[in-house]
């Protein structure tokens, strides 16, 4: 199926619809465990996740740009603009806001880094993640 859009707004809507469709399908499949760790320092919050090889990961939609460290592994990433790229660790980059979808080629250890003094995980979730997506509520 080809995406046909006349402007960037239409393209983003089409991509969002395709990701929502993928998310609905993936949610009924067996889920993989992705262990998470949280680290706090002066003005910094780091969320680290380990994602197993062979899995499809649909991330939550972030409200803000943030720094990412990919410590180990390899993945194919599609961002909310539809841009696809292969990421190979080690690397550091600024992630755009929005949702990302990844196929994990080799087990990945990944960090999302945010500038904040907040340490309450529920408050951080509300600050960082767009929870308006009904498919992600409670996830």
KEKE-3310 file (N, C-alpha, C; in steps of 0.2 Angstrom, whole numbers, plus 5000, padded with zeros to 4 digits):
npx = (5004:5003:5008:4999:5000:4996:5003:5013:5006:4995:5003:5009:4997:4993:5004:5003:4991:4994:5003:4995:4987:4996:5000:4988:4987:4999:4997:4989:4997:5010:5018:5034:5047:5054:5066:5067:5076:5078:5086:5092:5099:5107:5096:5093:5085:5086:5079:5082:5081:5080:5080:5075:5082:5075:5062:5048:5046:5035:5036:5031:5022:5032:5032:5041:5057:5072:5087:5096:5104:5111:5117:5121:5119:5108:5096:5082:5074:5059:5053:5041:5040:5041:5053:5066:5079:5094:5101:5116:5124:5139:5130:5124:5111:5099:5082:5067:5051:5036:5030:5040:5044:5052:5062:5071:5086:5098:5100:5096:5102:5096:5094:5084:5085:5081:5080:5077:5071:5062:5057:5047:5039:5026:5023:5033:5030:5018:5023:5031:5026:5014:4999:4986:4983:4972:4975:4986:4984:4987:4997)
npy = (4994:5011:5027:5041:5058:5076:5086:5090:5089:5080:5069:5066:5062:5051:5042:5041:5035:5022:5018:5017:5006:4996:4995:4991:4978:4972:4972:4961:4951:4939:4947:4954:4955:4970:4975:4989:5003:5016:5031:5045:5061:5077:5088:5079:5065:5048:5036:5019:5006:4988:4980:4965:4956:4953:4958:4969:4985:4997:5013:5024:5040:5054:5070:5079:5084:5075:5069:5054:5039:5026:5012:4998:4986:4985:4992:4995:5010:5019:5035:5047:5055:5047:5044:5032:5023:5014:5011:5009:5004:5010:5026:5043:5054:5067:5064:5067:5074:5064:5047:5032:5018:5002:4989:4977:4972:4967:4964:4978:4991:5005:5022:5035:5052:5066:5083:5087:5090:5082:5068:5059:5045:5044:5057:5061:5053:5059:5072:5069:5060:5058:5054:5054:5045:5032:5019:5017:5019:5015:5008)
npz = (5000:4996:5002:5000:5000:5001:5008:5022:5034:5030:5027:5040:5047:5040:5042:5056:5057:5051:5060:5071:5067:5066:5079:5086:5080:5085:5099:5102:5100:5107:5121:5123:5136:5142:5151:5162:5169:5180:5182:5192:5193:5197:5189:5179:5172:5168:5158:5156:5145:5140:5125:5117:5104:5088:5091:5089:5093:5099:5103:5116:5113:5113:5121:5119:5112:5115:5122:5117:5121:5114:5119:5117:5103:5089:5078:5067:5064:5064:5063:5069:5058:5048:5044:5040:5048:5050:5066:5075:5089:5098:5100:5101:5101:5096:5099:5090:5095:5097:5091:5090:5080:5081:5074:5082:5079:5084:5102:5111:5122:5128:5131:5136:5139:5150:5154:5170:5187:5192:5201:5203:5196:5190:5188:5180:5169:5164:5161:5150:5141:5129:5133:5127:5117:5115:5114:5120:5134:5150:5148)
capx = (5000:5007:5005:4998:4999:4998:5007:5016:5001:4992:5008:5009:4991:4993:5009:5000:4985:4997:5006:4990:4985:5001:4999:4982:4989:5004:4995:4986:5002:5013:5023:5041:5049:5059:5067:5068:5079:5077:5092:5091:5104:5105:5093:5093:5082:5087:5076:5085:5077:5084:5075:5077:5083:5069:5056:5045:5044:5031:5037:5026:5023:5035:5029:5047:5063:5076:5094:5096:5110:5111:5123:5123:5114:5107:5089:5079:5070:5055:5051:5034:5040:5041:5060:5068:5086:5097:5105:5121:5128:5136:5128:5120:5107:5093:5076:5062:5045:5032:5031:5045:5043:5058:5063:5077:5090:5102:5098:5098:5102:5094:5093:5081:5088:5077:5082:5071:5072:5057:5059:5041:5038:5020:5023:5037:5026:5013:5027:5035:5022:5007:4994:4980:4982:4968:4978:4992:4982:4988:5003)
capy = (5000:5017:5033:5047:5064:5082:5090:5086:5087:5074:5063:5064:5059:5044:5038:5040:5029:5016:5015:5015:5000:4991:4995:4987:4971:4970:4971:4955:4946:4938:4953:4953:4959:4975:4978:4996:5005:5023:5035:5052:5065:5084:5091:5074:5059:5044:5029:5014:5000:4983:4977:4959:4955:4950:4961:4975:4989:5003:5017:5029:5046:5059:5077:5084:5082:5073:5065:5047:5035:5019:5009:4992:4983:4987:4992:4999:5014:5023:5040:5050:5058:5042:5043:5026:5023:5009:5013:5005:5007:5016:5032:5048:5058:5070:5061:5072:5072:5059:5040:5029:5011:4999:4982:4976:4967:4964:4966:4985:4994:5012:5027:5042:5057:5072:5088:5089:5088:5078:5061:5055:5042:5046:5064:5061:5050:5064:5077:5067:5056:5060:5048:5055:5039:5027:5012:5016:5020:5010:5003)
capz = (5000:4995:5006:4995:5004:4997:5012:5027:5039:5028:5028:5047:5048:5037:5046:5062:5056:5050:5066:5076:5065:5068:5087:5087:5078:5089:5106:5103:5100:5114:5122:5126:5142:5141:5158:5163:5175:5181:5185:5193:5195:5197:5183:5174:5172:5162:5158:5152:5143:5136:5120:5115:5097:5085:5093:5086:5098:5097:5109:5118:5110:5118:5120:5119:5110:5121:5120:5118:5121:5112:5122:5113:5099:5082:5076:5062:5068:5060:5068:5068:5052:5043:5042:5043:5048:5054:5071:5077:5095:5102:5097:5105:5096:5099:5096:5089:5098:5093:5093:5086:5080:5079:5074:5085:5075:5090:5108:5112:5128:5126:5136:5135:5144:5150:5159:5175:5193:5195:5202:5204:5190:5187:5186:5174:5163:5162:5158:5145:5137:5126:5135:5124:5113:5119:5113:5125:5140:5155:5145)
cpx = (5004:5003:5005:4996:5000:5002:5009:5011:4997:4997:5008:5003:4991:4998:5006:4995:4989:5000:5001:4987:4990:5001:4994:4983:4994:5002:4991:4991:5006:5018:5029:5042:5055:5061:5069:5072:5078:5083:5090:5098:5102:5103:5093:5089:5083:5083:5079:5081:5081:5079:5078:5077:5077:5062:5054:5043:5041:5032:5031:5027:5026:5033:5035:5053:5068:5082:5093:5103:5109:5117:5126:5118:5113:5099:5088:5074:5066:5052:5044:5034:5040:5048:5062:5076:5088:5102:5109:5124:5135:5135:5124:5117:5101:5087:5071:5056:5041:5034:5036:5043:5050:5058:5070:5081:5095:5100:5101:5097:5101:5092:5089:5083:5084:5080:5076:5074:5067:5059:5053:5039:5032:5020:5027:5034:5021:5017:5029:5031:5016:5002:4987:4978:4978:4971:4984:4990:4983:4994:5010)
cpy = (5006:5023:5038:5053:5070:5087:5087:5084:5081:5068:5061:5060:5052:5040:5036:5034:5023:5013:5013:5008:4994:4990:4990:4979:4968:4968:4965:4949:4945:4944:4951:4957:4963:4978:4985:4997:5013:5026:5042:5055:5073:5086:5085:5068:5054:5037:5025:5008:4995:4980:4971:4959:4951:4953:4967:4979:4996:5007:5022:5036:5051:5066:5081:5080:5080:5069:5058:5044:5028:5016:5003:4990:4987:4987:4996:5003:5018:5028:5042:5053:5053:5040:5036:5026:5017:5013:5008:5008:5006:5022:5036:5052:5062:5067:5067:5069:5067:5052:5037:5021:5008:4992:4981:4970:4963:4967:4973:4987:5001:5016:5033:5046:5063:5076:5089:5087:5084:5071:5056:5052:5044:5053:5065:5059:5056:5070:5076:5064:5058:5054:5049:5049:5034:5020:5011:5017:5014:5006:5006)
cpz = (5000:4999:5001:5000:5000:5001:5018:5033:5037:5029:5035:5049:5046:5040:5053:5062:5055:5056:5071:5074:5067:5076:5089:5086:5083:5096:5107:5102:5107:5114:5125:5132:5140:5147:5157:5169:5174:5185:5186:5195:5195:5190:5177:5176:5166:5163:5153:5151:5139:5132:5117:5107:5094:5087:5089:5092:5096:5103:5110:5114:5115:5116:5118:5115:5116:5118:5122:5117:5119:5114:5119:5109:5092:5081:5070:5065:5063:5065:5065:5061:5046:5040:5045:5042:5052:5060:5074:5083:5094:5098:5102:5100:5099:5095:5096:5093:5094:5095:5088:5086:5078:5079:5077:5082:5080:5096:5109:5119:5126:5131:5133:5141:5144:5155:5163:5182:5196:5196:5203:5197:5186:5185:5180:5168:5160:5159:5151:5139:5135:5127:5132:5119:5117:5119:5118:5132:5145:5153:5148)
residu = (UNK:UNK:UNK:UNK:UNK:UNK:UNK:UNK:UNK:UNK:UNK:UNK:UNK:UNK:UNK:UNK:UNK:UNK:UNK:UNK:UNK:UNK:UNK:UNK:UNK:UNK:UNK:UNK:UNK:UNK:UNK:UNK:UNK:UNK:UNK:UNK:UNK:UNK:UNK:UNK:UNK:UNK:UNK:UNK:UNK:UNK:UNK:UNK:UNK:UNK:UNK:UNK:UNK:UNK:UNK:UNK:UNK:UNK:UNK:UNK:UNK:UNK:UNK:UNK:UNK:UNK:UNK:UNK:UNK:UNK:UNK:UNK:UNK:UNK:UNK:UNK:UNK:UNK:UNK:UNK:UNK:UNK:UNK:UNK:UNK:UNK:UNK:UNK:UNK:UNK:UNK:UNK:UNK:UNK:UNK:UNK:UNK:UNK:UNK:UNK:UNK:UNK:UNK:UNK:UNK:UNK:UNK:UNK:UNK:UNK:UNK:UNK:UNK:UNK:UNK:UNK:UNK:UNK:UNK:UNK:UNK:UNK:UNK:UNK:UNK:UNK:UNK:UNK:UNK:UNK:UNK:UNK:UNK:UNK:UNK:UNK:UNK:UNK:UNK)
# end
